[in-house]
Amino acid sequence: MNPGTSPTPSTDPAAPATNDPKACQGFPLEGLMYSPGGDVLPNTCMPYHPTLNNPYAVRCSEAWPWYKTKFAGDDFCILPPAPGKGLQYGVHPQGAQWYAQVSKGDMSGYDSPNNDFLMEDGEEEVRNYQTGAANAEPANYYRSYARMRPGSHHMIVSTEAGIQPTETWTADMGGGLANGTGLPGSQRPDENTPKSLAKPVEDKGLYAPLPAMPGIVFNMHHFNASGKPILKEAWTNLWFEEDATIPIVPVRGLSPQQAITLNIQPNTTQDLHYTMAVNQPTRLLTLFGHRHAWTTNFSAWLENTDGSTEILYQSYDWLDEPTYRYDSETQNAVPAPAVRTDGAPSGLRTLQPGQTVHFNCHIEFTDARAETEMAPSPESIGPLRFANEAFTGEMCILFGTSAAVSLGAPQQSNAPLPDFAAK
């Protein structure tokens, strides 16, 4: 789903053939205050869809007839879990009063939002938003559903000591890249764990911790190419988990050397190739590749002990960077380098010592690429550095999660690239 679009279930080929929307309701939607969870779908005439038809993330627009704003992305607003089942935190022009006001039909907070929440056409920024969660005791969670309005290239979220829930925007201080405890984030308006209604059997015991009353930082990179103002807003549902025996840990494929030394000259092509060692049996849970406009191909692959390779993750569209999940329920798109479509293998991925994870960003800092992406010319930018800006900076990071143990730190590699990664 492109970050500039909203879900449109009315055009889905699986939409129900009925003029009575209530005929397919699995539970009453109008006036619903919380996402109920469970295995009954909001729309029983459609298959489960993690964004469009999900009892753990019921859309505000389906429950609240009054939920309409002048900004793109209303369909990404989701109702929080019922009290005691989980919690919701987010970024809102109403601050901590968002739910209390909007759930009662008070939409006045969207009429004239503070300028800090608005992005005019052509603007770009990276800033942090400080908020918090209201759980009085430490908690564990497994299911998570992250949403943001169109216009954000990333949403990196973390709990950080000393952060106060001021509900204000501050300067970009990194937020989750190198400090704090990571919380679910996103590179697109919708991100879901798991991606299936049923919990995969092999996920038994998986959990991530949430400290009591945490301060939370959203690090958000926004750029607006929509032609009209956009609103900076986000929602995250965490569902509490009692079966908590196997911690979910991050995969952080960010080379400090890249951040310090990246220097790509105008009208050149360069590959940023890294390896990460597998030191003990490691079950991969998710992977996603973060980059900007000049990267035409982000590939991650596994090198086996016999030298053979297999794709783990491949993505070509920097505006719609997917997160792929590896379990027995999720069916990922099949990688197809010949026709340049995104994909990843499906099923469990447990890596073994002796195997090596590679990832590469194929960067084309050229006039031809600038024309394709409607970007400034490379000569007008000068050397391309490690930076958050979509067109004047670049980065190549492999993020993800694994069960209990993670991969080794990324090391730069000069080894030959497989064909699928080098063009």
N, C-alpha and C positions, 0 to 999 in steps of 0.2 A: 504494500500500500504506500503510495507516494505521500511524503509528509505534507504536501499541499492539498490533500484531498480528505474528505470525510467519508465514513462508511455510508453506503447507500443500499440498504437491504431491499428497498422496493424494486431495484433492478436485478436482484440476485435471481438466477434461474431456478433456485430452490424455494423461492418465496411461495407462500400458500396461495392456492387458487380459490380465494374466497373474498367477498367484499365485507365480511364481518371480522374485524381484527380480533375481537374477543373470542371467536370460535376456536382459535389456536392457542389461547393463553394457558400456560401451565399453572399459573397462579395469577391473582388479580394484580395488575400493574399500576393502574391509575391511583395515585396517592401513596404508593408504596414508599416507605421511609428508608428501608435498608435492603441491601442485597442478601437474599436468604441463604445462599449456598445450596448444597445438596445436589441431587441428581435429576430434579425436575427442571426442564428447560423453560425459559420465559416464553418461547414460541415453539410449541410442540409440532408445528407443521414444517419446521426447518430443522436440519441437522445442527448439532452443536457447532458453534463457531466461537473461538475464544474472545473475539471482540464484539461480534454482532448478536450472539445468542448464548449468553453465559450467566448462569445464576449466581456466580461469584462476583460478577461485575456488571450488574444491570445498569443500563444506560439511563441517565437522568431524563433524556428526551422521551423515553418510553413510559416513564412513571410520572413525570411532572409535566402536565400540559402547558404550564406557564414557563417552562425552561426554554426560553428563546432569547438570544442576544443578537447584537448587530455584528458579531465577530465570527469568523470561521472556526469550526471545530466544536460546536455545541454537542455533537454526537459522541465526543470522547469523554464527556463528564460521566462519572459512574457513582452509584450509590454506595455508601460505606457498608462494611459488614455490620450485622446486628451487634449491639453491645455484648461483650463477653466472648464473641466468636472471633473478633479481630479488631482492627482499627484502620482509620484512614488519616493520612496527612497530605499536605499539598501546598500549592502556591496559588494565592487568590487575591484579587484586588480588595476583597472584604476582610482579608487576614483570617484570624482565628474564628471570626463570626460568620464565615462563609456558610457552613451547614445550617446554623441556627436561623439565618435569614432566608436563604434560598429554599430550604425545605418547607418553609411556611409560605412560599410564593412571593417573597420580597426580592425582586430582581433589581432594585434601585442601585445596588453596588456596581452594576455593569453599565450604568447610564453615563457616568463621567469618571472613569477610572483614573487614578493617579498616573501621571506621565511615566513613572517608573515601570508601569505595567504595559505600556504601549510601545509598539515599534512602527515607525512610519515606513512607507515604501522606500527601499534602497538602503535602509539602516542595517547595521550589523554590530553586535556586541557580545561580550562574554562577561557575565556577572553572577554573583552568588546571591541566593535568597536564604534567609535564616528563619527557620520555623522550629517546630518540635512535635513530639507525640505525647499523648496523655495517659500512657500506661503506668499505673502506680508501681507495678512490680516488673522485674525482668520477665521477658517472654521469649518464646521461640516461634518461628513461623516457617512455613513451607510454601504455601500458595501465595503468589503475589501478582498483582495486575497494575501496571504502570501506564498512565495516560498523560498526554500533553497536547495542547492545541498545536495546529500546524505552525511551522516557522522556526522550530528549534532543531538544530543539527545534533545536539546531544543533551542528555540530562543525566549527569553523574551525581549520585546522592550518597551521603555518608552521615553517620553520627560522629560528632566531634566534641571532645571534652571542652567545657568552658563556653560553648555556644549557647546563647540565650535565644528563646523563641520570640524575637522582636518583630517578626512578620515584615521585614524590610529587605530591600536589595542593598548589597554592598559590593565593593570592588572584587574582582576575580582573584581568589587566592588559591586556586587549584581545586580544592574541594573534592576529595575522594580519589584523586589520581595517586597521591603518595602518602596521604595521611587520613586518619579516621577509619571507622569501620564501615565497609561498603553496605549500602542498601540497594534494593532493585532500582535500576535506572533504565534508560531507553535511548535509542538512536532514531526512533520513529514515533509517531503518535501513539502506537499501541505496542505493548510488550506483555507477554503472559507466561507464567510458570505455574503448573505445567501447561502445555499447549493442548492437552486433552481434558475432557471432563473427568474421566476416571484417572485416579492416581496410578501411574505405572507400578507394577508389583515390585520392581527392583528399586523403587524409590523409598521403600519402607525404611523408616528411621532417619531420613534426610531432614536436616533443619538448618536454619540460620538464627543467630541470637539477636535479640533486640533489648538493649539496656533499659532500665526504668527511666521514665521521663527524659528521654534523650533530646538534646539539641540536634537539629537536623539541618544540613546544608545542601541545597540544590545548586550545583554548578551547571549553568545553562548557557549554551551558545545559540543565540538567535540571529537569524538573518532573514530579511523580508524582501522577497521578490514577487509579491502577490499583486502589486498595483494598488493596494489599499492598506489601511492600518490593520495590524494584528494585535491580539491580546496575549500576553505571557501568562499562562495558567497551566497547572498540572494537578493530577490526582494519583494517589497510590493506595491500593488496598493490600493490607497484609492480613492473612488468616492464621490464627494461632494453631500451633501444632503440639500435641501431647506426646506423640511418638518421636522422640528426639534423641537419637543415639549416634548418628553419623553427621558430622558438621559439613556444611557446604563451604568450600574455600575458593578464593578468587584465583583465576589465571590472569597474570598481569604481564603481558608481553610488551613492555615499554623499555626500550634501551636508553639509559641516561646519556650514552654517547650520542645517540640521535638527537636528543633535545639540545645538546651543547654544540654539536658540530655540523648539523645539517646545513648544506650550502649547495644548492642546485642552480646552475647558471641558466640564464634565459636561452630558450630554443635548444634545449638538450633533453635527452631521455635518460632516466636513471632507474635502477632497481635497488630497493632497500630490502635486503635479504637477511633473515635472522633464523637462528635455530634455538630450540629449547629442549633440553635433555629430559628423558624419562628415567627417573632414578629408582622408582618402585612401581608396582602395578597401580595404575591411575585410571579411574573411571571419569572420562570427560562427561560433563553434563550439558554445557553450552559453549559456543564460541561465537564471537562476532568481531569483524574487522573494522577498525575505525580509521578513516582517512578523509581527505578533502578533494577538491574539484580536479586536481591534476592527476590523481591516481585513476587509471583506466581499468585496472585489474588488481583486486586484492585476493590472493590465494594463500591458503594454508593446506599443508599436506603432511602425510606421515611417511617417513623413510623407514622401511623395514630392515632387518639385519642382513638380508640378502641384497640390499640395494634397490629393491623395487619400491615404488611409490603409490600412494592412493590419496585422492583429494579428501580433505576433511571439511573444507569451507571454501567457497568461491563466490565472489560478488563483483559486479561491474558497475552498478549504479550507485554513485556516492550519495545521491539524494535520498535513497531508500535502502539503507544498509540493514540487512536482515540479521536476526539472531537465530541460529539453528540449535535445536535441542536433540540430544541423542538418547532415546529411550525406546521401549517396546511399543509405545502408543503413537508417537509422533511420526508422521510421514513427511519428510522433507522433500523439496523439489530435487529432482535428479540433476547433478552437475552436468552441464553440456557446454564445454569450452568451445566446441566447433561452431556453435551458434551464439556464444556469449550470453548465456542465461545463468542466473544465480542458482546455486544448489549446494547440497551436502548429502552425505550418506545418511540413511535412516537406520534405526536400531541402536543398540548399546555399543559404546566405544570404550573398551578397557585397554589401555596402552600398557606395554610391557617394557621392562628395562632392556636396553639395547636398541630400542626404537628411538627415533628423533622426530620431533615436530618442527617443521619449517613454516615460515610465512614470508611473503614477499609483496611489496607494493611496486607495481610497474607504473612509474611516474613519467608522464609526457608533458613537460613544461614547454609547450610549443604554441606557435600562432594558430596552428590547425586545431589544437585542443581548445584554445581560447575562443575560437569562433564557434565551435560546437557547443561550448558551455556558456556562451555569452559572458565571458570573463575578460578582465583587462589583459592587454597584451603582456607577455613576459618581460619585454624590454621596459615597459612602464613600471613594472613591479621591482625589477632588479633581482638579485639572488634570492631564491626561495628558501626561507628559514623555517624552523620548527615553531609553529604558532597556531593559534586557534582560528584565525581568520580563514574563511572558506576559500578565498581566491588568492590572498597574498601570503598565506602560510600553508604548510603541509605537515602531516604527521602520519606515521604508520605504526599502529598499535593493535595487537591481538589480545582482546579481552575475552573473558569467559568464566566458567565455574567448573569445579571438579569435586568429587566426593572424598573428603578427609585429607587427601594429599594433593599437592599442586605440582606443576612442572618446574624445571629449572629456570633460572634467569635467562633472558634472551641474549644471545651472542651473535655479533655480526658475522656473516658468512660470505665468502667469495666463491663458493662452490657453484658449478654450472646449474642453471635453472632448467627444470622440465619445461617443455614447450607450452603447457597449459598455463604456466605462471609468467612467461616472459613476453607476452604480447596481449 
